[in-house]
Amino acid sequence: MRPVILGITGASGSIYAKRFLLSAKERGISVEVIATKTGEAVLKHEGCEHILQNCKVHAIDDFFAPPATGSSEYAGMAILPCSMGTLGRIAAGTSDNLLIRAADVCLKENRPLALSPREMPLSEIHLENMLKLKRAGAVIIPACPHFYKHPKTIEDLADTVVERVFNFLHS
């Protein structure tokens, strides 16, 4: 099975990245990580910096890394949590760092790209950028947990979002 790329941005909600990595390990899915500088700072602030210890992590400014090119085979990419700044830059096609470039590659190669924004409330600009990305082929999976399974822990809540991301990536 081809690896999946996990993008981690500066939006609060490191638990989503943590639960994604744990779920991928349980499923036998290889994950390569690209974190923004602010994403790394938020991981540390939220006590989750340890989650990257056993991961293949690409430097945010390494445009020679495999995720920067369509010739590298990835099953898709998830960005969670996804800040609105990152979402906007992907929508604009700036490709000014490896995370945004990898997302751009997924779009141009028609590979699954899931973005999980956690921001609220949403501005008109946020909504327009999400619509633009949806029309370009991405899926927007807001970090909005559901309560159907009567979650008992914060981890259970985060897992409802992570499950939706995996369902999309492997549909």
PAVEXVO-536040 format. One record per residue: x, y, z of N, C-alpha, C in turn; residue number from 1; residue in one letter. Coordinates in nm, 3 decimals, always signed. Each point is the difference from the previous one (the first is absolute). Last residue first. Layout:
residues N
(fifi (X Y Z) (X Y Z) (X Y Z) NUM A)
...
//
This chain:
residues 171
(fifi (-1.145 +0.538 -0.012) (-0.129 -0.034 -0.063) (+0.021 -0.038 -0.145) 171 S)
(fifi (+0.311 +0.155 +0.376) (+0.000 -0.139 -0.048) (-0.133 -0.040 -0.060) 170 H)
(fifi (+0.082 +0.441 +0.177) (+0.129 -0.033 -0.061) (+0.000 -0.140 -0.062) 169 L)
(fifi (-0.386 +0.152 +0.245) (+0.019 +0.071 -0.127) (+0.128 -0.043 -0.069) 168 F)
(fifi (-0.089 -0.177 +0.424) (-0.101 -0.048 -0.094) (+0.014 +0.068 -0.135) 167 N)
(fifi (+0.271 +0.152 +0.355) (+0.045 -0.128 -0.055) (-0.101 -0.057 -0.100) 166 F)
(fifi (-0.126 +0.392 +0.226) (+0.115 +0.028 -0.087) (+0.049 -0.129 -0.064) 165 V)
(fifi (-0.336 -0.033 +0.323) (-0.053 +0.057 -0.125) (+0.113 +0.029 -0.099) 164 R)
(fifi (+0.120 -0.146 +0.431) (-0.064 -0.109 -0.075) (-0.055 +0.052 -0.133) 163 E)
(fifi (+0.172 +0.313 +0.306) (+0.107 -0.076 -0.062) (-0.057 -0.113 -0.086) 162 V)
(fifi (-0.299 +0.247 +0.266) (+0.049 +0.080 -0.112) (+0.107 -0.077 -0.077) 161 V)
(fifi (-0.168 -0.194 +0.388) (-0.110 +0.008 -0.097) (+0.041 +0.081 -0.123) 160 T)
(fifi (+0.296 -0.043 +0.376) (-0.002 -0.117 -0.089) (-0.114 +0.005 -0.101) 159 D)
(fifi (+0.040 +0.324 +0.349) (+0.097 +0.023 -0.108) (-0.003 -0.114 -0.101) 158 A)
(fifi (-0.265 -0.052 +0.386) (-0.051 +0.108 -0.085) (+0.093 +0.025 -0.119) 157 L)
(fifi (+0.140 -0.307 +0.327) (-0.114 -0.054 -0.076) (-0.057 +0.105 -0.095) 156 D)
(fifi (+0.332 +0.140 +0.299) (+0.057 -0.083 -0.107) (-0.111 -0.061 -0.086) 155 E)
(fifi (-0.117 +0.233 +0.387) (+0.040 +0.094 -0.105) (+0.058 -0.077 -0.118) 154 I)
(fifi (-0.341 -0.278 +0.290) (+0.125 +0.072 +0.023) (+0.024 +0.100 -0.113) 153 T)
(fifi (-0.385 -0.284 +0.012) (+0.022 +0.016 +0.144) (+0.125 +0.082 +0.031) 152 K)
(fifi (-0.400 -0.074 -0.425) (+0.140 +0.006 +0.042) (+0.012 +0.030 +0.149) 151 P)
(fifi (-0.386 -0.163 -0.330) (+0.007 +0.035 +0.142) (+0.144 +0.001 +0.052) 150 H)
(fifi (-0.165 -0.052 -0.464) (+0.052 -0.118 +0.071) (+0.019 +0.026 +0.149) 149 K)
(fifi (-0.158 +0.347 -0.300) (-0.083 -0.118 -0.023) (+0.041 -0.120 +0.084) 148 Y)
(fifi (+0.171 +0.479 -0.056) (-0.033 -0.059 +0.129) (-0.085 -0.127 -0.012) 147 F)
(fifi (+0.402 +0.317 -0.299) (-0.141 -0.035 +0.015) (-0.020 -0.080 +0.129) 146 H)
(fifi (+0.380 +0.403 -0.176) (-0.031 -0.138 +0.039) (-0.150 -0.024 +0.010) 145 P)
(fifi (+0.313 +0.343 -0.280) (-0.127 +0.005 +0.074) (-0.038 -0.142 +0.038) 144 C)
(fifi (+0.369 +0.251 -0.288) (+0.027 -0.070 +0.126) (-0.121 +0.017 +0.092) 143 A)
(fifi (-0.030 +0.003 -0.550) (+0.021 +0.084 +0.118) (+0.022 -0.085 +0.126) 142 P)
(fifi (+0.081 -0.094 -0.515) (-0.056 -0.076 +0.111) (+0.024 +0.082 +0.127) 141 I)
(fifi (+0.018 +0.043 -0.570) (+0.011 +0.075 +0.124) (-0.072 -0.081 +0.107) 140 I)
(fifi (+0.252 -0.122 -0.494) (-0.118 -0.017 +0.086) (+0.028 +0.076 +0.129) 139 V)
(fifi (+0.187 +0.064 -0.541) (+0.026 -0.032 +0.141) (-0.132 -0.029 +0.070) 138 A)
(fifi (+0.040 +0.148 -0.465) (+0.014 -0.144 +0.024) (+0.031 -0.039 +0.143) 137 G)
(fifi (-0.112 +0.439 -0.224) (+0.127 -0.047 -0.056) (+0.025 -0.148 +0.028) 136 A)
(fifi (-0.380 +0.229 +0.179) (-0.015 -0.003 -0.147) (+0.127 -0.050 -0.069) 135 R)
(fifi (+0.014 +0.065 +0.464) (-0.094 -0.109 -0.030) (-0.016 -0.014 -0.150) 134 K)
(fifi (+0.250 +0.365 +0.152) (+0.073 -0.126 +0.013) (-0.090 -0.120 -0.029) 133 L)
(fifi (-0.199 +0.427 +0.000) (+0.098 -0.006 -0.108) (+0.077 -0.132 +0.004) 132 K)
(fifi (-0.293 +0.094 +0.353) (-0.074 -0.032 -0.122) (+0.095 -0.014 -0.118) 131 L)
(fifi (+0.182 +0.146 +0.406) (-0.040 -0.140 +0.010) (-0.075 -0.044 -0.125) 130 M)
(fifi (+0.115 +0.453 +0.031) (+0.120 -0.082 -0.019) (-0.033 -0.149 +0.009) 129 N)
(fifi (-0.345 +0.308 +0.092) (+0.036 +0.005 -0.142) (+0.123 -0.086 -0.028) 128 E)
(fifi (-0.134 +0.048 +0.449) (-0.098 -0.080 -0.075) (+0.033 -0.002 -0.149) 127 L)
(fifi (+0.261 +0.277 +0.282) (+0.022 -0.141 +0.032) (-0.090 -0.089 -0.085) 126 H)
(fifi (-0.072 +0.461 -0.032) (+0.125 -0.039 -0.067) (+0.031 -0.147 +0.027) 125 I)
(fifi (-0.361 +0.197 +0.226) (-0.034 -0.022 -0.141) (+0.124 -0.044 -0.078) 124 E)
(fifi (+0.022 -0.118 +0.510) (-0.026 +0.123 -0.075) (-0.039 -0.037 -0.143) 123 S)
(fifi (-0.060 -0.288 +0.478) (+0.061 +0.009 -0.132) (-0.036 +0.132 -0.066) 122 L)
(fifi (+0.057 -0.121 +0.552) (-0.091 -0.010 -0.114) (+0.076 +0.017 -0.130) 121 P)
(fifi (+0.252 -0.270 +0.201) (-0.139 +0.045 +0.005) (-0.006 +0.132 +0.074) 120 M)
(fifi (+0.370 -0.429 -0.210) (-0.035 +0.140 +0.028) (-0.151 +0.020 +0.015) 119 E)
(fifi (+0.277 -0.392 -0.131) (-0.055 -0.001 +0.134) (-0.051 +0.138 +0.041) 118 R)
(fifi (+0.114 -0.333 -0.475) (+0.011 +0.128 +0.070) (-0.071 -0.007 +0.135) 117 P)
(fifi (+0.196 -0.363 -0.352) (-0.087 +0.007 +0.118) (+0.021 +0.132 +0.074) 116 S)
(fifi (+0.076 -0.262 -0.517) (+0.039 +0.110 +0.088) (-0.100 +0.007 +0.114) 115 L)
(fifi (+0.185 -0.363 -0.412) (-0.100 +0.031 +0.104) (+0.055 +0.110 +0.089) 114 A)
(fifi (+0.087 -0.256 -0.505) (+0.050 +0.105 +0.089) (-0.113 +0.037 +0.095) 113 L)
(fifi (+0.144 -0.403 -0.407) (-0.085 +0.048 +0.110) (+0.073 +0.104 +0.086) 112 P)
(fifi (+0.134 -0.036 -0.513) (+0.012 -0.088 +0.117) (-0.087 +0.057 +0.112) 111 R)
(fifi (+0.111 +0.166 -0.473) (-0.130 -0.059 +0.035) (+0.010 -0.106 +0.110) 110 N)
(fifi (+0.345 +0.309 -0.180) (+0.009 -0.142 -0.033) (-0.131 -0.075 +0.029) 109 E)
(fifi (+0.050 +0.465 +0.101) (+0.032 -0.012 -0.142) (+0.008 -0.145 -0.046) 108 K)
(fifi (-0.087 +0.095 +0.463) (-0.106 +0.053 -0.085) (+0.031 -0.022 -0.148) 107 L)
(fifi (+0.329 -0.119 +0.315) (-0.117 -0.089 +0.011) (-0.112 +0.048 -0.091) 106 C)
(fifi (+0.376 +0.276 +0.035) (+0.030 -0.122 -0.077) (-0.118 -0.096 +0.005) 105 V)
(fifi (-0.023 +0.380 +0.270) (-0.015 +0.038 -0.140) (+0.025 -0.120 -0.091) 104 D)
(fifi (+0.087 -0.052 +0.455) (-0.145 +0.008 -0.022) (-0.029 +0.034 -0.146) 103 A)
(fifi (+0.446 +0.005 +0.131) (-0.049 -0.138 +0.001) (-0.151 -0.003 -0.023) 102 A)
(fifi (+0.204 +0.424 +0.049) (+0.039 -0.062 -0.127) (-0.054 -0.143 -0.008) 101 R)
(fifi (-0.052 +0.229 +0.404) (-0.091 +0.055 -0.102) (+0.031 -0.059 -0.137) 100 I)
(fifi (+0.285 -0.126 +0.350) (-0.136 -0.045 +0.031) (-0.098 +0.048 -0.108) 99 L)
(fifi (+0.455 +0.144 -0.018) (-0.020 -0.138 -0.043) (-0.142 -0.049 +0.027) 98 L)
(fifi (+0.059 +0.520 -0.087) (+0.072 -0.092 +0.088) (-0.036 -0.142 -0.042) 97 N)
(fifi (-0.170 +0.366 -0.248) (+0.115 +0.067 +0.061) (+0.069 -0.079 +0.109) 96 D)
(fifi (-0.401 -0.031 -0.348) (+0.108 -0.099 +0.011) (+0.126 +0.058 +0.064) 95 S)
(fifi (-0.463 +0.192 -0.149) (+0.130 +0.066 +0.020) (+0.118 -0.096 +0.004) 94 T)
(fifi (-0.519 -0.012 -0.084) (+0.103 -0.068 -0.077) (+0.139 +0.057 +0.019) 93 G)
(fifi (-0.458 +0.100 +0.198) (+0.065 +0.097 -0.088) (+0.110 -0.062 -0.085) 92 A)
(fifi (-0.232 -0.260 +0.325) (-0.101 +0.048 -0.096) (+0.061 +0.097 -0.100) 91 A)
(fifi (+0.269 -0.142 +0.357) (-0.022 -0.112 -0.093) (-0.099 +0.043 -0.108) 90 I)
(fifi (+0.072 +0.305 +0.341) (+0.117 -0.006 -0.087) (-0.011 -0.118 -0.097) 89 R)
(fifi (-0.339 +0.051 +0.326) (-0.004 +0.110 -0.096) (+0.118 -0.003 -0.096) 88 G)
(fifi (-0.012 -0.311 +0.355) (-0.107 -0.030 -0.094) (-0.007 +0.108 -0.109) 87 L)
(fifi (+0.296 +0.071 +0.357) (+0.048 -0.105 -0.090) (-0.105 -0.032 -0.106) 86 T)
(fifi (-0.129 +0.302 +0.329) (+0.109 +0.058 -0.078) (+0.054 -0.100 -0.101) 85 G)
(fifi (-0.321 -0.135 +0.315) (-0.061 +0.072 -0.112) (+0.106 +0.069 -0.085) 84 M)
(fifi (+0.119 -0.453 +0.270) (-0.028 +0.141 +0.028) (-0.063 +0.065 -0.123) 83 S)
(fifi (-0.006 -0.524 +0.162) (+0.036 +0.088 -0.111) (-0.038 +0.144 +0.035) 82 C)
(fifi (+0.139 -0.486 +0.292) (-0.097 +0.104 -0.031) (+0.052 +0.089 -0.113) 81 P)
(fifi (+0.062 -0.329 -0.171) (-0.079 +0.016 +0.121) (+0.090 +0.016 +0.120) 80 L)
(fifi (-0.025 -0.126 -0.553) (+0.055 +0.111 +0.077) (-0.092 +0.021 +0.118) 79 I)
(fifi (+0.129 -0.415 -0.379) (-0.095 +0.059 +0.095) (+0.072 +0.114 +0.070) 78 A)
(fifi (+0.061 -0.316 -0.485) (+0.050 +0.089 +0.104) (-0.116 +0.049 +0.086) 77 M)
(fifi (+0.155 -0.442 -0.367) (-0.076 +0.122 +0.021) (+0.059 +0.079 +0.115) 76 G)
(fifi (+0.192 -0.396 -0.199) (-0.142 -0.035 -0.006) (-0.088 +0.124 +0.015) 75 A)
(fifi (+0.501 -0.003 -0.224) (-0.065 +0.006 +0.131) (-0.147 -0.032 -0.018) 74 Y)
(fifi (+0.493 +0.006 -0.298) (-0.131 -0.064 +0.015) (-0.048 +0.006 +0.145) 73 E)
(fifi (+0.330 +0.319 -0.339) (-0.002 -0.083 +0.122) (-0.141 -0.052 +0.020) 72 S)
(fifi (+0.088 +0.302 -0.350) (+0.058 -0.131 -0.031) (+0.010 -0.091 +0.120) 71 S)
(fifi (-0.152 +0.463 +0.010) (-0.103 -0.096 -0.038) (+0.055 -0.136 -0.037) 70 G)
(fifi (+0.236 +0.356 +0.352) (-0.013 -0.034 -0.142) (-0.109 -0.104 -0.024) 69 T)
(fifi (+0.147 +0.177 +0.433) (-0.002 +0.120 -0.084) (-0.023 -0.031 -0.148) 68 A)
(fifi (+0.057 -0.323 +0.379) (-0.136 +0.054 -0.016) (-0.010 +0.122 -0.092) 67 P)
(fifi (+0.441 -0.218 +0.098) (-0.094 -0.070 -0.089) (-0.140 +0.061 -0.009) 66 P)
(fifi (+0.416 +0.321 +0.118) (-0.060 -0.118 +0.065) (-0.103 -0.063 -0.095) 65 A)
(fifi (+0.244 +0.417 -0.066) (+0.055 -0.117 -0.067) (-0.053 -0.130 +0.061) 64 F)
(fifi (-0.092 +0.447 +0.166) (-0.072 -0.020 -0.126) (+0.058 -0.114 -0.084) 63 F)
(fifi (-0.001 +0.177 +0.524) (+0.073 -0.094 -0.086) (-0.079 -0.030 -0.127) 62 D)
(fifi (-0.114 +0.271 +0.413) (+0.062 +0.074 -0.110) (+0.076 -0.089 -0.098) 61 D)
(fifi (-0.227 -0.168 +0.396) (-0.099 +0.085 -0.066) (+0.057 +0.075 -0.120) 60 I)
(fifi (+0.179 -0.484 +0.174) (+0.016 +0.141 +0.036) (-0.093 +0.085 -0.085) 59 A)
(fifi (-0.109 -0.515 +0.127) (+0.067 +0.080 -0.103) (+0.006 +0.145 +0.047) 58 H)
(fifi (-0.044 -0.506 +0.257) (-0.043 +0.140 -0.005) (+0.083 +0.073 -0.105) 57 V)
(fifi (-0.149 -0.516 +0.193) (+0.083 +0.062 -0.102) (-0.055 +0.142 -0.016) 56 K)
(fifi (-0.055 -0.257 +0.474) (-0.056 +0.029 -0.132) (+0.108 +0.048 -0.096) 55 C)
(fifi (-0.007 -0.098 +0.496) (+0.021 -0.119 -0.082) (-0.055 +0.017 -0.142) 54 N)
(fifi (-0.021 +0.365 +0.321) (+0.127 -0.066 +0.027) (+0.028 -0.120 -0.091) 53 Q)
(fifi (-0.391 +0.321 +0.050) (+0.081 -0.002 -0.121) (+0.129 -0.080 +0.016) 52 L)
(fifi (-0.325 +0.087 +0.354) (-0.063 -0.084 -0.102) (+0.083 -0.011 -0.127) 51 I)
(fifi (+0.093 +0.276 +0.405) (+0.056 -0.135 -0.004) (-0.056 -0.085 -0.114) 50 H)
(fifi (-0.157 +0.447 +0.124) (+0.120 +0.001 -0.085) (+0.061 -0.139 -0.016) 49 E)
(fifi (-0.411 +0.187 +0.245) (-0.003 -0.111 -0.096) (+0.127 -0.010 -0.085) 48 C)
(fifi (-0.191 +0.338 +0.344) (+0.056 -0.121 +0.059) (+0.004 -0.120 -0.092) 47 G)
(fifi (-0.131 +0.477 -0.078) (-0.110 -0.088 +0.038) (+0.049 -0.136 +0.051) 46 E)
(fifi (+0.311 +0.333 -0.148) (-0.087 +0.069 +0.096) (-0.112 -0.092 +0.051) 45 H)
(fifi (+0.286 -0.159 -0.346) (+0.071 +0.011 +0.127) (-0.090 +0.062 +0.106) 44 K)
(fifi (-0.170 -0.021 -0.434) (+0.018 -0.136 +0.052) (+0.065 +0.004 +0.138) 43 L)
(fifi (-0.024 +0.403 -0.231) (-0.129 -0.036 +0.060) (+0.005 -0.143 +0.054) 42 V)
(fifi (+0.376 +0.156 -0.234) (-0.014 +0.075 +0.126) (-0.130 -0.036 +0.070) 41 A)
(fifi (+0.081 -0.179 -0.429) (+0.090 -0.061 +0.098) (-0.014 +0.068 +0.135) 40 E)
(fifi (-0.238 +0.189 -0.353) (-0.055 -0.131 +0.033) (+0.085 -0.071 +0.103) 39 G)
(fifi (+0.157 +0.398 -0.185) (-0.103 +0.027 +0.101) (-0.068 -0.130 +0.041) 38 T)
(fifi (+0.312 -0.032 -0.342) (+0.069 +0.042 +0.123) (-0.101 +0.027 +0.111) 37 K)
(fifi (-0.163 -0.349 -0.357) (+0.046 +0.139 -0.007) (+0.073 +0.033 +0.130) 36 T)
(fifi (-0.027 -0.502 -0.206) (-0.059 +0.093 +0.098) (+0.055 +0.140 -0.024) 35 A)
(fifi (-0.054 -0.526 -0.228) (+0.052 +0.134 -0.029) (-0.070 +0.094 +0.098) 34 I)
(fifi (+0.080 -0.579 -0.053) (-0.054 +0.123 +0.059) (+0.072 +0.124 -0.053) 33 V)
(fifi (-0.142 -0.550 -0.129) (+0.110 +0.096 +0.000) (-0.058 +0.135 +0.038) 32 E)
(fifi (-0.160 -0.552 +0.056) (-0.030 +0.144 -0.006) (+0.131 +0.079 +0.001) 31 V)
(fifi (-0.235 -0.536 -0.082) (+0.120 +0.082 +0.017) (-0.036 +0.147 -0.020) 30 S)
(fifi (-0.315 -0.426 +0.169) (+0.019 +0.101 -0.104) (+0.123 +0.085 +0.033) 29 I)
(fifi (-0.249 -0.368 +0.249) (+0.115 -0.039 -0.080) (+0.029 +0.095 -0.115) 28 G)
(fifi (-0.337 +0.021 +0.367) (-0.046 -0.045 -0.131) (+0.115 -0.048 -0.089) 27 R)
(fifi (+0.078 +0.188 +0.436) (-0.088 -0.115 +0.020) (-0.045 -0.061 -0.133) 26 E)
(fifi (+0.250 +0.399 -0.016) (+0.085 -0.110 +0.048) (-0.083 -0.126 +0.019) 25 K)
(fifi (-0.228 +0.393 -0.106) (+0.076 -0.048 -0.116) (+0.087 -0.119 +0.040) 24 A)
(fifi (-0.230 +0.225 +0.341) (-0.091 -0.079 -0.082) (+0.071 -0.057 -0.123) 23 S)
(fifi (+0.239 +0.296 +0.279) (-0.029 -0.125 +0.072) (-0.090 -0.091 -0.083) 22 L)
(fifi (+0.089 +0.430 -0.170) (+0.121 -0.082 -0.003) (-0.022 -0.133 +0.072) 21 L)
(fifi (-0.350 +0.313 +0.014) (+0.020 -0.044 -0.138) (+0.121 -0.094 -0.007) 20 F)
(fifi (-0.090 +0.218 +0.405) (-0.091 -0.113 -0.020) (+0.010 -0.054 -0.143) 19 R)
(fifi (+0.256 +0.385 +0.105) (+0.041 -0.111 +0.086) (-0.086 -0.123 -0.025) 18 K)
(fifi (-0.119 +0.401 -0.210) (+0.121 -0.056 -0.061) (+0.046 -0.122 +0.079) 17 A)
(fifi (-0.358 +0.234 +0.183) (-0.041 -0.061 -0.126) (+0.119 -0.063 -0.072) 16 Y)
(fifi (+0.065 +0.250 +0.399) (-0.054 -0.133 +0.027) (-0.044 -0.069 -0.128) 15 I)
(fifi (+0.150 +0.457 +0.019) (+0.103 -0.101 -0.024) (-0.051 -0.142 +0.024) 14 S)
(fifi (-0.201 +0.479 -0.007) (-0.066 -0.128 -0.026) (+0.100 -0.109 -0.033) 13 G)
(fifi (+0.018 +0.553 -0.097) (-0.011 -0.080 +0.121) (-0.076 -0.128 -0.034) 12 S)
(fifi (+0.285 +0.245 -0.380) (-0.132 +0.005 +0.064) (+0.002 -0.086 +0.126) 11 A)
(fifi (+0.373 +0.058 -0.323) (-0.004 +0.068 +0.128) (-0.137 +0.014 +0.063) 10 G)
(fifi (+0.138 -0.417 -0.335) (+0.016 +0.145 -0.004) (-0.014 +0.058 +0.141) 9 T)
(fifi (+0.112 -0.487 -0.290) (-0.039 +0.054 +0.130) (+0.029 +0.150 -0.001) 8 I)
(fifi (-0.064 -0.456 -0.361) (+0.042 +0.138 +0.022) (-0.053 +0.048 +0.134) 7 G)
(fifi (+0.103 -0.499 -0.243) (-0.075 +0.073 +0.102) (+0.062 +0.139 +0.013) 6 L)
(fifi (-0.013 -0.426 -0.390) (+0.066 +0.118 +0.056) (-0.094 +0.062 +0.102) 5 I)
(fifi (+0.059 -0.532 -0.179) (-0.086 +0.117 +0.007) (+0.082 +0.114 +0.058) 4 V)
(fifi (+0.154 -0.484 -0.280) (-0.011 +0.082 +0.121) (-0.096 +0.118 -0.018) 3 P)
(fifi (-0.055 -0.482 -0.260) (+0.076 +0.125 -0.009) (-0.017 +0.083 +0.127) 2 R)
(fifi (-0.025 -0.547 -0.037) (-0.084 +0.118 +0.000) (+0.088 +0.125 +0.000) 1 M)
//
